[in-house]
């Protein structure tokens, strides 16, 4: 049954993505594509106030409107014990409010109707009367005494206090220091703006007593378990299906009120119910990213040697603490904030606060707060360089963790698996022509032109995570792969993760292809259906390759071990005399005496050894021994228009190291996308609120994401430093560029202005923000 | 408390980017129901408006109207789709005027050799409206009739000294651009009239024009924009200047002081700066997500300098 001259396309090949033909031809199947007979539509009345008592909800007119079937309120849910639901961080969250709304855009009542238009008409006809309450939108003010308390069920806005490191040891380094720099850094609140908004279709089968939810979720299994625990519907009677997902970036790990109301509405009506957020609803109510106020301090010797780092942070979590973090990490993995630098001591502190804003925090490819950490260290290191009048590249090189010190124990306790920061930096500087650029900058300054070069040499931490520390509500953060080889030598592989555009159908197939020698096209990859896929914690924080990718290799190796027994039987040889060459076993010294994996697969069902079970399948639940630590050096070159303050990114070079690469094309695509997102963060994206808690910019007319016109032609390169503990030496890469790039953009702009005495500019770098500096410094045209 | 009524009531009393300032507080994105009418001739269209004009909205390219409908800021009883009316898409010169049919798409203006060679401000502006998808659908007439101060064509028409030809049941009337733009979302066009065409005087020799636009991102509404047309005589003396300001007040503005300051002068760096300062003084920008008022005023100055410089280069034979 051998396939002739199979094209294997194992790891390392830049093959085109297997999933793309259906996406680019419009044959993807997203939640909103699901249409069931008799399906109803759910839309929400949302709060116009950021904080208010609901004094009256009058649904009469809505219920009289043709097509409107029901209006669901918090009181209705309260009767079913579902007015509140648990969050991923041991807090609870309103599904629908019973008496108080706590942010603008919050769901107040659900309108169920025969079609989407009738639902919207119904929403417009529901009358809600409010009595406004005092509002707090700034987390720093929320923690002051006397601030309005956001939650009706709590008496404080304090969410958590978290700290890491040895405070006294850090204080000592600051005493020993020749120079200390300190900077307030605000990382603005942003929204991931995935192409597909949040939504679901709920279908309750009253005969079987089974609830099926097609849902935009990055973690279907965890949702199923939590849903079962909350509703007491047996877990085998809940099926969560994540069909194709149009981008998640962390925003689709959260469980949203609309999911719950849709399920309740389907159970009550006996009909399927669809709920899809409009873009504006999505922007105004779903999970945001960042919103961190940091004060970073660095202590150093006069020669540039860094001694210690101290960061104090106030973080905004909105009205409910629902960050999609591992449960033991309220501040995410912020303690990676020592970055790529070897220092004696560090201390980081985060104080979380409730505000009258939507919940969230962990989204937008942030690797659990690594974006904030990388931004803080890469900014403050640059500030130190300028203070010492040292080249920022030289200062970094002086402080890098040396390549021979890995595995490296960081001051805040992480064990970095592998790295070679100097190599990535050297490659980047050479490729961009750093010395020439510095010369050009000097000449331009003489002519009054503003040009800047920004560097970011970040370290990431991804692949959550080792079961001893990483769990979500107690569910350990392993991930899984199940492979079945069919008799004719093709296969299906299922995973506990869920691609939202990452290309799993291709990369996972390449891993199995690498391990078993099956052609990529002979391997079908499936994810997202909890009735068929093995249990896993899902896809976010760049964890799929480190966890489920590893599971694919381990499951393949189990299959290979069984295949060897079958080959030995077929070849009438001893197992220990067999040699594996990708795709076949042969007898040592007799390459002609061989059995291909396809021969073996057929035999597994037709002619297997009598003492062996039939079939060729394996499942593996992979518990990573450590996190992986990707890294890189980014260099950004900007020119500033002295008339308008506009910043033009002339060049951007990203040298990334994510260990061994499965598919270079996909890795490069991931980097391009994340560089563009980093660009958006640095230059244009921000969700702002006025003091009444009105969200400013809750749609794409006001909230801008960059296009190909603004972004430069990305230049990319790589170094390869494999992870020593991962089965095939890979690290995650999906978020490296959102983690690493914002500091490079900001550093470049500050570098262009540094000779004027500018040390910092907060993101987003709006033209008027830059222009104001030009004006203040007397250089505006 | 924000209600739809309070927002609509406030429509008459707000600065540029009005819809966009308001829409962020609204989250309905499904229009209310309406009846749809698609006249085949101008006559048919005008007759319908004569009867139902008060309850109707005219749909051309739809890129302003559809968002209004989706946010339910407009809930007309009738949508009058004029896209099937034949003979409203044209660009031609005759009788001393450039005639642009009101249904002419931005993309056709952008691509027109005639406009590129003699009315550069118009091709500059049309070529930078939103993105190619919008430019394939959006119409010159719709852009103008919406009278959004953040639209690019009202200021352009002010700079060019254009006139609008309105058609009602009693016939045509010609309205100069200066009188056409009344206020935010308000024009001199009656609810019972259709805009038929735009007329731009054919420029004499040594005339050049340019449009400069500052935006947060391609496709966004401008922070500000400046349209300029300069006519020189054979000695290089400025005979006439037309300027128009985008997103600088409740409607597109014509800074007359700046225009007058250049007339009869040989425009050098000093004269251009003086005119730009006057234009900035005339601007009435408001602070919003597109920048603080002070910044916008300064950018009117910077862009007026750049637009005039470009227009002068073109008047002197450059491109």
Interface residues (C-beta under 8 A of the other chain):
Chain A: X43 X46 X48 X49 X105 X116 X117 X119 X120 X121 X123 X124 X130 X132 X278 X279 X280 X281 X284 X643 X644 X645 X646 X684 X688 X694 X695 X696 X697 X698 X699 X701 X702 X704 X706 X707 X709 X710 X766 X767 X768 X771 X772 X775 X780 X781
Chain B: X1 X2 X3 X4 X20 X23 X24 X25 X26 X27 X28 X29 X30 X32 X33 X67 X72 X131 X214 X216 X217 X218 X219 X220 X221 X223 X289 X291 X292 X295 X298 X299 X302 X305 X306
